[in-house]
Amino acid sequence: MDTDVVVIGAGPVGLAAGALLRKRGVEVVVLEREAERARASQAIGVTPPSLGILDELGCADELISRGISIRKAVVHSRHRRLGELSFAPVAGRFRFILAVAQHHTEDVLRTQLGTGHVRYGVEATAIEPPGADDQDAGRVTVKARTSEGEADFRAQAVIVCAGARDHLGAGLGLTRRRHTYGVQFAMGDWEHDPREPAAREAQLFFTVDGAVESFPLASDRRRWIVQLPGSGSPAGAAAPGGKRIREQVAELVQRRTGIELRLEDCRWESSFTPERSELDRFVLEGGTGRRSGLVVFAGDAAHTMPPIGGQGMNTGLADAARAAEAVCGEINGAEYERRRRRAFRVAARRARASMAVGTVRGSVASGMRSAAIAAVLRSAAARPLARMYAMQTLPDARPVR
Ligand SMILES: Cc1cc2nc3c(=O)[nH]c(=O)nc-3n(C[C@H](O)[C@H](O)[C@H](O)COP(=O)(O)OP(=O)(O)OC[C@H]3O[C@@H](n4cnc5c(N)ncnc54)[C@H](O)[C@@H]3O)c2cc1C
């Protein structure tokens, strides 16, 4: 099959890239190896720059109606309220962080793209850049496996959005550097009473025993995230000693905040080991023309960072927007590479720093941390901090409307 652009992977990044290209009138096919996407809640924080991209596509308001607009985060130690971080100083129309389960973000992007443009159950197995003596000079071939057998997709450009476990980069001779941090987090989505006064606020607890983060979600739910003590226990449905993830979360939330979570109210649970990884090249330019033969990596296929701070999917959506510009010839491949690598590296450093604040232990260090947080939240530094968490100060952030 011949088309203008093949996108590999129908996660949020691939769907956004596809929808942005369709909006420019580009013919696009998105290949997804699974028969359907799992409806997991995963990335729940959509920041103002990402809402700006969705707005360009005309679907920001639809997504906003499905989530909770978080306008402030309240910060606590174990025993007292340290202050709050308001998102009011954030520039533009979206002065909040939208909390919405990732499958809703994917739903609205898929609708925008048009479901007919996604080919489910088609796994890309290899990418062949154009050869110099190729009859099809300038066209990239994506080899794929479908339920009916092998298939070839030829296009002027390919955007790889196949997630963190992607092997297509390795097939092109690219390498991925990985770094883990030796810590583990557990999380769960709990039923929550929407009449509580703080029901629409993010709550962050920094205690001597470790940190707890809690975010409102639609459908009267709340996400609770805890760092496991020590180097944590392995990911999976059950931890050593037979404790399920939800039991660990409930126990640590109770110990660190005094808040009781009932196990029977838990609706989703997961654990993760933060990791940073980065492909050595985000772009391969194989063709003769400015736009032809381009292979661009975006989202988790290009890079991953610790989810603390909620930047992974948002950085990927910004990649998608620039990748669409690159394959349309509005920026060149080198510019994509430079801009998106820099944005990723700054975001990854911030994610690491956010994680470090939460891992401070011991009563003296923890007391100093509480005093410092309270002082920052009362000071003029709270404004740039709000813009930083809203991802507006990241390099290559899109202009705010
Ligand atoms: C528990 C958890 C919580 C998170 N919380 C946040 C958060 O709050 N905020 C945030 O910004 N980020 C968060 N993240 C990260 C976020 O979920 C990812 O960054 C995001 O899903 C990446 O999107 P993607 O489209 O790049 O890749 P993915 O979502 O991984 O999608 C890749 C798709 O490609 C398909 N695919 C793979 N290989 C092939 C192939 N060869 N051919 C065809 N299809 C293929 C896969 O089946 C998949 O559907 C979280 C992640 C986890 C696990």
The ligand as an SDF file (V2000), in Angstrom:
LIG
                    3D

 53 58  0  0  0  0  0  0  0  0999 V2000
    1.3800    3.8390   35.1810 C   0  0  0  0  0  0  0  0  0  0  0  0
    1.7870    4.9770   34.2990 C   0  0  0  0  0  0  0  0  0  0  0  0
    1.4350    6.2760   34.6290 C   0  0  0  0  0  0  0  0  0  0  0  0
    1.8100    7.3390   33.8090 C   0  0  0  0  0  0  0  0  0  0  0  0
    1.4500    8.6180   34.1750 N   0  0  0  0  0  0  0  0  0  0  0  0
    1.7690    9.6430   33.3500 C   0  0  0  0  0  0  0  0  0  0  0  0
    1.2990   10.9950   33.6180 C   0  0  0  0  0  0  0  0  0  0  0  0
    0.6080   11.2590   34.6080 O   0  0  0  0  0  0  0  0  0  0  0  0
    1.6160   11.9620   32.7090 N   0  0  0  0  0  0  0  0  0  0  0  0
    2.3580   11.7150   31.5660 C   0  0  0  0  0  0  0  0  0  0  0  0
    2.5900   12.6440   30.7720 O   0  0  0  0  0  0  0  0  0  0  0  0
    2.8080   10.4600   31.2910 N   0  0  0  0  0  0  0  0  0  0  0  0
    2.5270    9.4150   32.1390 C   0  0  0  0  0  0  0  0  0  0  0  0
    2.9020    8.1530   31.8240 N   0  0  0  0  0  0  0  0  0  0  0  0
    3.6260    7.8990   30.5770 C   0  0  0  0  0  0  0  0  0  0  0  0
    2.6540    7.7690   29.4090 C   0  0  0  0  0  0  0  0  0  0  0  0
    1.6790    6.7640   29.6490 O   0  0  0  0  0  0  0  0  0  0  0  0
    3.4530    7.4590   28.1660 C   0  0  0  0  0  0  0  0  0  0  0  0
    4.4540    8.4640   28.0470 O   0  0  0  0  0  0  0  0  0  0  0  0
    2.5640    7.4540   26.9210 C   0  0  0  0  0  0  0  0  0  0  0  0
    1.6480    6.3850   26.9020 O   0  0  0  0  0  0  0  0  0  0  0  0
    3.4610    7.3300   25.6950 C   0  0  0  0  0  0  0  0  0  0  0  0
    2.6690    7.3470   24.5620 O   0  0  0  0  0  0  0  0  0  0  0  0
    3.2170    6.7550   23.1960 P   0  0  0  0  0  0  0  0  0  0  0  0
    2.0870    6.9610   22.2350 O   0  0  0  0  0  0  0  0  0  0  0  0
    4.5690    7.3120   22.9100 O   0  0  0  0  0  0  0  0  0  0  0  0
    3.4640    5.2060   23.4540 O   0  0  0  0  0  0  0  0  0  0  0  0
    2.4640    4.0810   23.9410 P   0  0  0  0  0  0  0  0  0  0  0  0
    1.3460    4.6410   24.7500 O   0  0  0  0  0  0  0  0  0  0  0  0
    3.3010    3.0110   24.5580 O   0  0  0  0  0  0  0  0  0  0  0  0
    1.8360    3.5310   22.5840 O   0  0  0  0  0  0  0  0  0  0  0  0
    2.6110    2.7960   21.6670 C   0  0  0  0  0  0  0  0  0  0  0  0
    1.6720    1.9640   20.7830 C   0  0  0  0  0  0  0  0  0  0  0  0
    2.4280    1.3910   19.7320 O   0  0  0  0  0  0  0  0  0  0  0  0
    2.0140    0.0500   19.5340 C   0  0  0  0  0  0  0  0  0  0  0  0
    3.1440   -0.6720   18.9160 N   0  0  0  0  0  0  0  0  0  0  0  0
    4.3190   -1.0160   19.4900 C   0  0  0  0  0  0  0  0  0  0  0  0
    5.1310   -1.6210   18.6050 N   0  0  0  0  0  0  0  0  0  0  0  0
    4.4420   -1.6610   17.4410 C   0  0  0  0  0  0  0  0  0  0  0  0
    4.7420   -2.1650   16.1510 C   0  0  0  0  0  0  0  0  0  0  0  0
    5.9290   -2.7420   15.8940 N   0  0  0  0  0  0  0  0  0  0  0  0
    3.8140   -2.0530   15.1600 N   0  0  0  0  0  0  0  0  0  0  0  0
    2.6080   -1.4700   15.4090 C   0  0  0  0  0  0  0  0  0  0  0  0
    2.2580   -0.9770   16.6330 N   0  0  0  0  0  0  0  0  0  0  0  0
    3.1710   -1.0640   17.6300 C   0  0  0  0  0  0  0  0  0  0  0  0
    1.6840   -0.4330   20.9360 C   0  0  0  0  0  0  0  0  0  0  0  0
    0.8080   -1.5600   20.9010 O   0  0  0  0  0  0  0  0  0  0  0  0
    1.0330    0.8140   21.5300 C   0  0  0  0  0  0  0  0  0  0  0  0
   -0.3720    0.8110   21.3030 O   0  0  0  0  0  0  0  0  0  0  0  0
    2.5510    7.0840   32.6330 C   0  0  0  0  0  0  0  0  0  0  0  0
    2.9000    5.7680   32.3030 C   0  0  0  0  0  0  0  0  0  0  0  0
    2.5230    4.7360   33.1220 C   0  0  0  0  0  0  0  0  0  0  0  0
    2.9110    3.3160   32.7420 C   0  0  0  0  0  0  0  0  0  0  0  0
  1  2  1  0
  2  3  1  0
  2 52  2  0
  3  4  2  0
  4  5  1  0
  4 50  1  0
  5  6  2  0
  6  7  1  0
  6 13  1  0
  7  8  2  0
  7  9  1  0
  9 10  1  0
 10 11  2  0
 10 12  1  0
 12 13  2  0
 13 14  1  0
 14 15  1  0
 14 50  1  0
 15 16  1  0
 16 17  1  0
 16 18  1  0
 18 19  1  0
 18 20  1  0
 20 21  1  0
 20 22  1  0
 22 23  1  0
 23 24  1  0
 24 25  2  0
 24 26  1  0
 24 27  1  0
 27 28  1  0
 28 29  2  0
 28 30  1  0
 28 31  1  0
 31 32  1  0
 32 33  1  0
 33 34  1  0
 33 48  1  0
 34 35  1  0
 35 36  1  0
 35 46  1  0
 36 37  1  0
 36 45  1  0
 37 38  2  0
 38 39  1  0
 39 40  1  0
 39 45  2  0
 40 41  1  0
 40 42  2  0
 42 43  1  0
 43 44  2  0
 44 45  1  0
 46 47  1  0
 46 48  1  0
 48 49  1  0
 50 51  2  0
 51 52  1  0
 52 53  1  0
M  END
$$$$
